[in-house]
Amino acid sequence: MVASFLVVPQWQGSGSSRAMRLVDGAEAIRGDLPSATTRVVAVPLESGDSQGTTVHRLSSIALVRDRVTQALAENEGPTILIGGDCGVELAGLDNVSERDVAVVWFDAHPDLNTPESSPSHAFTGMVLRTALGEGPAQLVPSTPLSPSRVVLVGARSVDAAEDEYIAQNAVRSVGVDGFGAEALIAAVEATGAASVYVHIDLDVLDPGEFTGIGYPEPFGLSAGDLVDALKALLARFPLAGAGITEFAPASVDAAVDDLPTILRIVGALAAASAEVAS
C-alpha cells in the first residue's frame, strides 16, 4: 500500500503577517504528490474568532481539527499531513495518542506555550503543549500525550515558559550540535516507544539552505543530515504517522527552488509508510 497524504492548507494558526503564504506552500507541495492517494481538507475562508479565549482564530482551528480527524479515520495505514501551519498536527497527534508512539518533533520552536504564556497568541506555538493536555479547552484531546514520549529535535528558539516546561518534565531533546542518526535513534529508544510520529516544521532547516520559512532561525539542520537521520530512524522504528508544515514560499519561483528538498523528505516518509502498510 502506498502512502496516503492529507493536504491541509490552514493558515489561521500562524501569527505571521505572511500567513497566507502557507496556503501557497501547501498547494505547491500538493502539485507533486500522487493524486490517487492525496486528498485536500477544506479550510474555511474566514479567519475565525477567539471564542472568548486568548487564542487567535480558534473557531476555524477547531473546525479544521474536526475535519482532519474525520479524514484520518477514513484512511488505512500511516498518513502524512501536509500543512499549512503546525496546528494541523493536533488531529494527527490525537490519532496516535493511544498507541505506543514516540513523537519526534523536528522544529526550531518547541511549540510548548499555553494560551497564558504565549507572546503571540497564535496556536502554532501551542500545538504540542495542547496535545500534551495543556491548552485551550476546546482543543485539548481526550487522551493527551505523555511528555516522556516526546523528543524535540533542532529547537533553538525557546521561550522562557517552554524552557521551564521542558526542564520540569525532562523532555528529551536533540540539538543541532551533534545531531545525527545515532543521537536521534538513541533518544527515541530511551522513550521505550515501539513506533514514531514524525513532525517536521521546515524551519528546523538552516535558512541559508532553505528559504521558504515564515520564522527563520539561524544555524539549523542541513537538509542532507535531516534526510539521512530520518531514513535511519524509520529503518529502526515503524512510522505511525507524520506531518510536514510551515512551507511559506515568497513566490512561485521560490517554491520551485525549495521543492526538491521537501520532496526528499516526503520520499523518506512515504517509503517508510509503504513498508509499514505492506
Phi, psi and omega per residue, in radians:
M1 nan 2.300 3.141
V2 -1.413 2.873 -3.114
A3 -1.144 2.573 3.029
S4 -1.805 2.495 -3.138
F5 -2.161 2.405 2.965
L6 -2.064 2.027 3.113
V7 -1.626 2.159 -3.046
V8 -2.228 1.582 -3.044
P9 -1.394 0.874 3.131
Q10 -1.307 2.363 3.075
W11 -2.125 -0.210 -2.991
Q12 -1.177 -0.360 3.124
G13 -1.426 -0.177 -3.096
S14 -1.415 2.612 3.036
G15 -1.806 0.112 -3.078
S16 -1.447 2.553 3.038
S17 -1.219 -0.227 3.126
R18 -1.883 0.525 -3.042
A19 -1.047 -0.560 -3.108
M20 -1.133 -0.306 3.054
R21 -1.100 -0.413 3.121
L22 -1.133 -0.567 3.072
V23 -1.127 -0.787 3.115
D24 -1.102 -0.677 3.137
G25 -1.130 -0.776 3.110
A26 -1.083 -0.722 -3.141
E27 -1.157 -0.659 3.123
A28 -1.108 -0.745 3.108
I29 -1.160 -0.744 -3.111
R30 -0.977 -0.617 -3.110
G31 -1.089 -0.347 -3.138
D32 -1.864 0.156 3.119
L33 -1.696 2.689 3.132
P34 -1.188 2.146 -3.038
S35 -1.100 -0.540 -3.076
A36 -1.176 -0.434 -3.088
T37 -2.066 0.317 -3.103
T38 -2.108 2.288 3.032
R39 -2.170 2.650 3.097
V40 -1.904 2.251 3.071
V41 -1.541 2.205 -3.113
A42 -1.177 2.290 3.099
V43 -1.945 2.317 -3.104
P44 -1.043 2.573 3.113
L45 -1.244 -0.587 -3.092
E46 -1.331 2.690 -3.117
S47 -1.248 -0.527 -3.094
G48 1.586 3.003 3.139
D49 -2.190 3.022 -3.023
S50 -1.461 -0.143 3.118
Q51 0.904 0.759 3.076
G52 1.340 0.151 3.107
T53 -1.868 -3.068 3.049
T54 -1.689 0.125 -3.090
V55 -1.628 2.050 -3.113
H56 -1.109 2.378 2.986
R57 1.085 0.533 -3.038
L58 -1.031 -0.666 -3.072
S59 -1.087 -0.732 3.126
S60 -1.215 -0.662 3.116
I61 -1.089 -0.737 3.131
A62 -1.142 -0.690 3.130
L63 -1.114 -0.774 3.120
V64 -1.135 -0.719 3.086
R65 -0.949 -0.789 -3.131
D66 -1.128 -0.688 -3.137
R67 -1.202 -0.682 3.112
V68 -1.187 -0.696 3.099
T69 -1.007 -0.786 3.134
Q70 -1.124 -0.757 -3.126
A71 -1.126 -0.689 3.120
L72 -1.122 -0.651 3.141
A73 -1.130 -0.410 -3.120
E74 -1.558 -0.152 -3.125
N75 -1.628 2.600 3.009
E76 -1.844 2.401 3.124
G77 1.366 3.137 -3.115
P78 -1.098 2.479 3.114
T79 -2.079 2.464 3.078
I80 -1.844 2.028 3.088
L81 -1.453 2.440 3.076
I82 -2.106 1.920 3.091
G83 -1.561 3.128 0.269
G84 1.186 3.053 -3.135
D85 -1.360 2.986 -3.062
C86 -1.116 -0.321 3.140
G87 -1.062 -0.369 3.124
V88 -1.131 -0.328 -3.098
E89 -1.280 -0.285 -3.048
L90 -1.006 -0.805 3.132
A91 -1.196 -0.637 3.104
G92 -1.092 -0.739 3.112
L93 -1.174 -0.727 3.125
D94 -1.101 -0.570 -3.113
N95 -1.112 -0.422 -3.102
V96 -2.027 0.094 -2.986
S97 -1.134 -0.426 -3.140
E98 -1.599 0.056 -3.137
R99 -1.788 2.953 -3.089
D100 -1.461 1.299 -2.926
V101 -2.167 2.426 2.916
A102 -1.724 2.390 3.086
V103 -1.694 2.024 -3.135
V104 -1.772 1.911 -2.931
W105 -1.836 1.550 3.067
F106 -1.363 1.927 -3.026
D107 -2.933 2.391 3.044
A108 -1.167 -0.375 3.135
H109 -2.130 2.384 -3.081
P110 -1.320 -0.214 3.103
D111 1.006 0.758 -3.053
L112 -1.990 0.341 3.058
N113 -1.364 2.833 2.994
T114 -1.894 2.966 3.052
P115 -1.002 -0.516 -3.131
E116 -1.373 -0.605 -3.055
S117 -1.634 -0.279 -3.042
S118 -1.143 2.193 3.083
P119 -1.298 -0.392 -3.072
S120 -1.807 -0.384 -3.052
H121 1.097 0.360 3.043
A122 -1.615 2.378 -3.022
F123 -1.180 -0.451 -3.113
T124 -0.983 -0.498 3.120
G125 -1.523 0.068 -3.112
M126 -2.105 -0.095 -2.891
V127 -1.088 -0.750 -3.120
L128 -1.213 -0.697 3.103
R129 -1.093 -0.653 3.094
T130 -1.131 -0.762 3.103
A131 -1.100 -0.438 3.101
L132 -1.487 -0.001 3.013
G133 1.871 0.034 -3.126
E134 -2.224 1.808 -3.119
G135 -3.057 -2.914 3.103
P136 -1.042 2.333 -3.027
A137 -0.968 -0.586 -3.107
Q138 -1.167 -0.299 -3.030
L139 -2.049 -0.199 -3.116
V140 -1.153 2.221 -3.099
P141 -1.260 2.747 3.136
S142 -1.209 -0.484 3.090
T143 -2.139 1.554 -3.101
P144 -1.177 2.750 2.994
L145 -1.228 2.824 3.004
S146 -1.746 2.375 3.105
P147 -1.073 -0.364 3.112
S148 -1.219 -0.227 -3.129
R149 -1.842 0.226 -3.130
V150 -1.870 2.378 3.012
V151 -2.192 2.001 3.070
L152 -1.459 2.380 -3.125
V153 -2.286 2.185 3.043
G154 1.381 0.193 -3.133
A155 -1.224 2.256 -3.124
R156 -2.525 0.139 2.996
S157 -2.360 1.674 -2.965
V158 -2.128 2.176 3.091
D159 -1.294 2.804 -3.068
A160 -1.030 -0.745 -3.132
A161 -1.151 -0.612 3.097
E162 -1.194 -0.742 3.121
D163 -1.062 -0.688 3.112
E164 -1.125 -0.758 3.128
Y165 -1.101 -0.757 3.136
I166 -1.037 -0.784 -3.122
A167 -1.193 -0.775 -3.092
Q168 -1.159 -0.517 -3.079
N169 -1.867 0.134 3.102
A170 0.870 0.788 3.122
V171 -1.203 2.240 -3.130
R172 -1.244 2.569 3.114
S173 -2.583 2.637 3.048
V174 -2.181 2.031 -3.089
G175 -1.448 3.071 3.115
V176 -1.155 -0.750 3.089
D177 -1.186 2.183 3.137
G178 1.421 0.101 3.131
F179 -1.148 2.462 3.076
G180 3.102 3.065 -3.078
A181 -1.053 -0.727 -3.081
E182 -1.107 -0.820 -3.139
A183 -1.138 -0.698 -3.129
L184 -1.139 -0.851 -3.129
I185 -1.095 -0.700 3.126
A186 -1.071 -0.716 -3.139
A187 -1.143 -0.712 3.129
V188 -1.217 -0.716 3.095
E189 -1.020 -0.617 -3.118
A190 -1.164 -0.345 3.098
T191 -1.308 -0.360 -3.088
G192 1.398 0.106 -3.089
A193 -1.335 2.760 -3.120
A194 -1.769 -0.230 3.137
S195 -2.624 3.066 -3.064
V196 -2.326 2.551 2.885
Y197 -1.915 2.183 -3.043
V198 -1.913 2.070 3.033
H199 -1.848 2.250 3.097
I200 -2.206 1.780 2.903
D201 -1.441 2.155 -3.020
L202 -1.130 -0.181 3.059
D203 -1.313 -0.032 3.004
V204 -1.196 -0.371 3.127
L205 -1.371 2.724 3.105
D206 -1.229 2.224 -3.103
P207 -1.165 -0.252 3.039
G208 -1.259 -0.297 -3.116
E209 -1.928 -0.484 -3.079
F210 -2.319 2.089 -2.948
T211 -1.748 -0.347 -3.019
G212 -1.422 1.086 -3.020
I213 -2.239 2.325 3.127
G214 -1.344 -0.576 -3.114
Y215 -2.209 1.251 -3.083
P216 -1.171 2.419 3.061
E217 -2.202 2.255 -3.086
P218 -1.164 2.838 3.026
F219 1.110 0.861 3.109
G220 -1.636 -2.999 3.127
L221 -1.291 2.641 2.970
S222 -1.432 2.630 -3.137
A223 -1.076 -0.693 -3.139
G224 -1.090 -0.784 3.127
D225 -1.124 -0.690 3.136
L226 -1.091 -0.860 -3.088
V227 -1.139 -0.725 -3.140
D228 -1.100 -0.765 -3.140
A229 -1.196 -0.634 3.121
L230 -1.110 -0.781 3.111
K231 -1.064 -0.737 3.130
A232 -1.154 -0.727 3.119
L233 -1.060 -0.773 -3.063
L234 -1.407 -0.180 2.940
A235 -1.378 -0.398 -3.128
R236 -1.640 -0.639 -3.067
F237 -2.176 2.390 3.029
P238 -1.109 2.604 3.127
L239 -1.560 2.119 3.081
A240 -1.542 -0.439 -3.125
G241 2.965 3.009 -3.089
A242 -2.825 2.886 3.053
G243 -2.614 2.503 3.027
I244 -2.143 2.177 -2.998
T245 -2.353 2.935 2.936
E246 1.196 0.594 2.987
F247 -1.453 2.004 -3.050
A248 -2.258 1.278 -3.097
P249 -1.195 2.512 -3.139
A250 -1.306 -0.385 -3.109
S251 -2.820 3.020 3.082
V252 -1.074 -0.749 3.134
D253 -1.102 -0.708 3.126
A254 -1.143 -0.626 3.099
A255 -1.096 -0.739 3.134
V256 -1.068 -0.655 -3.135
D257 -1.124 -0.635 -3.056
D258 -1.588 -0.333 -3.036
L259 -1.049 -0.638 3.105
P260 -1.000 -0.672 3.096
T261 -1.139 -0.788 3.138
I262 -1.080 -0.712 -3.099
L263 -1.214 -0.484 3.011
R264 -1.139 -0.711 3.104
I265 -1.167 -0.806 3.103
V266 -1.001 -0.749 -3.122
G267 -1.071 -0.714 3.121
A268 -1.134 -0.734 3.129
L269 -1.208 -0.744 -3.104
A270 -1.149 -0.654 3.114
A271 -1.110 -0.734 3.111
A272 -1.171 -0.676 3.122
S273 -1.088 -0.715 -3.138
A274 -1.137 -0.664 3.122
E275 -1.160 -0.675 3.123
V276 -1.130 -0.720 -3.042
A277 -1.367 -0.318 -3.054
S278 -1.357 nan nan
